[in-house]
């Protein structure tokens, strides 16, 4: 049987609240530091042009049924022609995003700055939490949980008799690390919210460069398989059916 614990109010005042306040302050500080370290770069005209081409192709697929068949075929050839189509990328011109990043020192420097702005503060904060607050039971979740959550919520506490809903101080640190995005979006703005999960994915390869040739090729394949069915001639019948259904 899991035992119920009575948490001391001193743990709330000297462990739970300080941990939460420090995590918020570090997140705000990291945002302003990364903003100061961010270098202003002029966007590449080729990448911007290819992005606009992809948007135009997506708009064509979305509104394909609202233009005549002849107009759709002409636009489809304009985008997907194997000789000079806007979405066609020859095999020899495909760029490796990793090689492009390493060839551009500014891009590599920005990547290093972003990683350092996350690694250094979190390493120091985790060392501080592990040294001063290790072993504390800091809080209790107000609803029951299964045993699968024990390793996530009770990191640093080796007591199998304690109920799963109790949260250790080390686990509270990780919950704040990955769960404060909503709060940062309120105080910093939605686009400026600090998202550690996204940054870790970028470090693992998720943001390791952008390959426009793959996006162009994927959009070309999607446009090739798009079937055209002009919807305008049937609008009167559809409107009549809707009105009959409403009246009846």
Secondary structure as UniProt FT lines:
FT   HELIX           9..11
FT   HELIX           12..16
FT   HELIX           17..37
FT   HELIX           45..62
FT   HELIX           64..66
FT   HELIX           69..80
FT   TURN            82..84
FT   TURN            86..87
FT   HELIX           91..93
FT   HELIX           97..103
FT   HELIX           105..132
FT   TURN            134..135
FT   STRAND          137..140
FT   HELIX           147..149
FT   HELIX           150..153
FT   TURN            155..156
FT   TURN            160..161
FT   TURN            164..165
FT   STRAND          166..168
FT   HELIX           169..179
FT   HELIX           181..188
FT   TURN            191..192
FT   HELIX           196..201
FT   HELIX           202..206
FT   HELIX           212..224
FT   HELIX           232..234
FT   HELIX           235..247
//
